[in-house]
């Protein structure tokens, strides 16, 4: 039965992931509800339902538009699969517990922001403001221990990135600052500090690898949002284990 539910959540995840791709691409351009049907951005061919099946359509079509044979961005199936995996992990860790709602909401926010930041290098206010009341309400009814951890986490997240922006004169953006404040509500003060550490570590390691592979150079602009989201998800799902491991190993 457990495997059955995991499969169901994975399927729901890839379906929602397909929608999150649309949200992440259209919201920054204010086009979310502009068109009822999806079209190829190159040839403007209206896509049929069988061309929109998450992951499978991409595989069957060999990653190309059936109309103009233009390559379809790998971000589409990647984000669909990522959402499926995150939904599955959420259920596996929390089961049918109310905290599952927080896990699914955080996963959804992360996927949407990864799409927008990779495509536009932007963390839209509209998306952050949409999730803000959701997380506030969830943390009122599902508080952290202690309850004020969410408030302190939001303050630390906001203040920490603001300080970095001031000192570095723009090394990070306002979107990063708002995102850290939002994540502080969900993760609390310990979680937001761990998120900052993990996101910085991930960003540094991946950037060094990309430079070594000559995919980018030292002056290239690299979106930091995906690393923040990755750090937040790792913290949310496994933060307590990481913190406990650190304390028992070094103290």
Beta strands, then each sheet from edge to edge (+ up, - down):
end
